[in-house]
């Protein structure tokens, strides 16, 4: 086989790259929206062989500006099913399974099946749930975007977690949601501004963090990266582990 016949030849040329470690990593992707589309695309291109994708939602036309795998013909289909179908075209060896569920409804044992988790969610309640479930069990690479800005946080080992980094405003919003009806956590979520460019950058950073973790490189664990698209800057902040954080106190 010539070098041009190996789909992974060029990434194997990266110093220290271990294709076997990348291919055998079992990945949980939570959310099949913008970040989930782009993240699964990258994982499939890396040659990751096992992905589980969690999403209960259906495609609407307003998703099409930033979801790499969706077309107008897919409107009304389940997001996760379409991502799974299309990702297999990139990597025929990919085994991608779909969970048509809210992440909050999946049992604790579910997380034993994975080595890495990706938070590709658009609401804080689900992100906090995923954070609490992953903490101390498997690294979580959480992403978020709004307009030109985005954020990536890595929680690994006993590092500070997503909840450690919550602001008072986040808590206030969360309290408003929980106290509103209890069962409609997304009720007060406004339709956030969202760009395909920010989606690509943040999902790209999330999957790059995955590659770094797999290879034991220094990652963003315990830190978060803020991307300011208008200034064209990224800033990395170290998060203090909060003593009173309910996830690991
Ligand atoms: Zn914490």
Boltz pocket constraint, residues with backbone or C-beta under 6 A from the ligand:
constraints:
  - pocket:
      binder: B
      contacts: [[A, 159], [A, 160], [A, 161], [A, 162], [A, 163], [A, 164], [A, 165], [A, 241], [A, 242], [A, 245], [A, 246], [A, 247], [A, 248]]
      max_distance: 6.0
